[in-house]
Amino acid sequence: MTPRAVQRNGFSMLEAMAGLMVLNLMCLGLMAWQLQAMQAQRDALGMQQAVAMAQDLWQRMQVHPGAAPYYQLGLDSVPIAADCQSSPCSALQWAQSDLAEWWSELRRRLPQARAVLTTATHGHADVRLLLVWPGASSAPSAATVEACPVAHRCWQTAWRL
């Protein structure tokens, strides 16, 4: 009598572990894609907020065009608000009050954000706005500003009043 081959049903331990390894690698890939999608969504939201804040500032400056030369912000400066609701204000005080309100809204929408605002007047006002906030994306975009700090996102715009 010759020995007959033993018929096996099911999987061996080695095959099961190999299957689990493949499944784990697939799950890691899906998690990496999910992380990239979340980062892209965060970057898009930051850019959306930056554009909204620039539009808000532009509208504020349209209301008081005579105060345009006083709309100035350095990268680490924080504007001080004047109370222009209860007493009349000069153009400088009005601009500072507007900037203080705008600054607090910027910090609410983009925590730890910083802004550089320069206004040059030559018969008309040329305004430049640079917004910087934490949160580097995984790949640099073509729209990034050359002087943008490492691990930050930047957005820059300019307009004429």
C-alpha positions as CSV (number, residue, x, y, z in Angstrom):
1,M,0.0,0.0,0.0
2,T,1.4,3.3,-1.0
3,P,0.9,6.4,1.1
4,R,-1.7,8.6,-0.2
5,A,-1.5,12.3,-0.3
6,V,-3.2,13.9,2.6
7,Q,-6.0,16.2,1.4
8,R,-5.9,19.5,3.3
9,N,-8.8,21.8,3.8
10,G,-8.3,25.5,4.8
11,F,-5.2,27.7,5.0
12,S,-1.9,27.2,6.7
13,M,-0.7,29.7,9.3
14,L,1.8,31.0,6.8
15,E,-0.7,31.7,4.1
16,A,-3.1,33.4,6.6
17,M,-0.2,35.7,7.8
18,A,0.7,36.6,4.2
19,G,-2.9,37.5,3.5
20,L,-3.1,39.7,6.6
21,M,0.2,41.4,5.5
22,V,-1.3,42.3,2.1
23,L,-4.5,43.5,3.8
24,N,-2.4,45.7,6.2
25,L,-0.5,47.3,3.3
26,M,-3.7,48.1,1.5
27,C,-5.1,49.7,4.7
28,L,-1.9,51.8,5.1
29,G,-2.2,53.0,1.5
30,L,-5.8,54.0,2.1
31,M,-4.9,55.9,5.2
32,A,-2.2,57.8,3.4
33,W,-4.6,58.8,0.7
34,Q,-7.1,59.9,3.4
35,L,-4.4,62.0,5.1
36,Q,-3.5,63.7,1.8
37,A,-7.1,64.5,1.1
38,M,-7.5,66.0,4.6
39,Q,-4.3,68.2,4.1
40,A,-5.6,69.4,0.7
41,Q,-9.0,70.2,2.2
42,R,-7.3,72.2,5.0
43,D,-5.1,74.1,2.5
44,A,-8.1,74.9,0.4
45,L,-10.0,76.2,3.4
46,G,-7.1,78.3,4.4
47,M,-6.9,79.8,1.0
48,Q,-10.6,80.4,0.9
49,Q,-10.4,82.3,4.3
50,A,-7.4,84.3,3.0
51,V,-9.3,85.5,0.0
52,A,-12.4,86.3,2.1
53,M,-10.2,88.4,4.5
54,A,-8.6,90.2,1.6
55,Q,-12.1,91.0,0.2
56,D,-13.2,92.2,3.6
57,L,-10.2,94.5,3.9
58,W,-10.7,95.9,0.4
59,Q,-14.4,96.7,1.2
60,R,-13.3,98.4,4.5
61,M,-10.8,100.5,2.6
62,Q,-13.5,101.5,0.0
63,V,-15.7,103.0,2.7
64,H,-12.9,105.4,3.8
65,P,-10.6,106.0,0.8
66,G,-9.2,109.1,2.5
67,A,-7.7,106.9,5.2
68,A,-6.0,104.6,2.7
69,P,-2.4,105.8,3.5
70,Y,-2.9,104.8,7.1
71,Y,-3.7,101.2,6.4
72,Q,-0.3,99.7,7.3
73,L,0.6,96.5,9.1
74,G,4.0,94.9,9.7
75,L,4.4,91.1,9.9
76,D,4.4,91.1,13.7
77,S,2.5,94.3,14.5
78,V,-1.0,94.2,16.1
79,P,-3.2,97.3,15.4
80,I,-4.7,99.1,18.4
81,A,-8.4,100.0,18.1
82,A,-9.7,103.5,18.6
83,D,-13.4,104.0,19.6
84,C,-14.8,105.6,16.5
85,Q,-18.4,104.8,17.4
86,S,-18.8,107.2,20.3
87,S,-16.5,110.0,19.2
88,P,-15.3,111.4,15.9
89,C,-12.0,109.9,14.6
90,S,-9.2,111.2,12.4
91,A,-8.4,109.2,9.2
92,L,-5.5,107.6,11.1
93,Q,-7.7,106.5,14.0
94,W,-10.4,105.2,11.6
95,A,-7.8,103.1,9.7
96,Q,-6.4,101.7,13.0
97,S,-9.9,100.9,14.3
98,D,-10.8,99.2,11.0
99,L,-7.5,97.3,11.0
100,A,-8.0,96.2,14.6
101,E,-11.4,94.7,13.9
102,W,-10.1,93.1,10.7
103,W,-7.1,91.7,12.5
104,S,-9.2,90.0,15.2
105,E,-11.4,88.5,12.5
106,L,-8.3,87.3,10.7
107,R,-7.0,85.6,13.8
108,R,-10.4,84.0,14.4
109,R,-10.6,82.6,10.9
110,L,-6.9,81.7,10.5
111,P,-5.4,81.1,14.0
112,Q,-1.8,82.2,14.3
113,A,-2.0,84.1,11.0
114,R,0.1,87.2,10.3
115,A,-0.3,89.9,7.8
116,V,1.8,92.5,6.0
117,L,-0.2,95.4,4.6
118,T,1.5,98.3,2.7
119,T,-0.3,101.2,1.1
120,A,1.6,103.6,-1.2
121,T,-0.2,106.7,-2.4
122,H,0.7,108.4,-5.7
123,G,-2.6,110.2,-6.5
124,H,-4.2,106.8,-5.9
125,A,-3.5,104.1,-3.4
126,D,-1.6,100.9,-4.3
127,V,-2.3,98.3,-1.7
128,R,-0.3,95.1,-1.1
129,L,-1.4,92.4,1.3
130,L,0.5,89.3,2.3
131,L,-1.1,86.7,4.6
132,V,0.9,84.0,6.3
133,W,-0.4,81.2,8.4
134,P,0.9,77.8,9.7
135,G,0.3,74.7,7.7
136,A,2.7,73.7,5.0
137,S,1.2,71.6,2.3
138,S,2.9,68.4,1.1
139,A,3.9,69.9,-2.3
140,P,4.7,73.5,-3.0
141,S,2.2,75.1,-5.3
142,A,2.9,77.5,-8.1
143,A,0.9,80.2,-6.3
144,T,3.2,80.3,-3.2
145,V,5.1,83.4,-2.4
146,E,8.9,83.1,-2.7
147,A,9.5,84.7,0.8
148,C,7.0,82.4,2.5
149,P,8.5,81.0,5.8
150,V,9.1,77.3,6.1
151,A,6.1,75.3,7.3
152,H,3.7,78.1,6.5
153,R,1.2,78.9,3.7
154,C,1.2,82.3,2.2
155,W,-1.1,84.3,-0.1
156,Q,-0.4,87.6,-1.6
157,T,-2.6,90.1,-3.5
158,A,-2.5,93.7,-4.6
159,W,-5.1,96.3,-5.6
160,R,-5.5,99.9,-6.4
161,L,-8.0,102.2,-4.7
